[in-house]
């Protein structure tokens, strides 16, 4: 069972993906963390995340031990991630790792949930279930601001919204693997839903899919 979850920043993909992985005993890969780790590595080295050669080198020598670092969760890391993610060579360098994770999830899991921007369209086009999780920009900014404040960051909602809109535009407009729902994705607009409602709907979709495949 491979579940692909895509959508813009702050739509609730990560929360949903983690809960589905726990519910169905699946491995979880936050593919955005790969791009964030590349962005942070470039910034740490004093480089420009928009520079293709520097960012490709960082992607090819990525330290996977960085993926759980709280440093990846800052807005600066998200912004740098969105810039390195627009570089085709960076995407190519990270693709094999993501596909290998889906094909051979860490034992004892026999399936995986991956979330990101292009999981259903590029990384796992044959995923068993594809969800595109979205919400209004204002609601996403509100959630992200609360999340950042909860982590002790000093976040201003208007600023978070402006950064989010800039990042959305970059992710949607880039030439390679832009943010878009796959043709066969189920779109979940979570603007007026809480995390439990989103989870319940997704669980129903997974069970329907499992029964249909029996
Ligand atoms: O999901 P996130 O906010 O952690 O992602 C950070 C950035 O990484 C996002 O702005 C775009 C990029 N990204 C991508 O291009 N493709 C993915 N599969 C995941 C993330």
Boltz pocket constraint, residues with backbone or C-beta under 6 A from the ligand:
constraints:
  - pocket:
      binder: B
      contacts: [[A, 7], [A, 9], [A, 10], [A, 31], [A, 32], [A, 33], [A, 35], [A, 36], [A, 77], [A, 78], [A, 81], [A, 82], [A, 85], [A, 86], [A, 115], [A, 116], [A, 117], [A, 118], [A, 119], [A, 167], [A, 171], [A, 177]]
      max_distance: 6.0
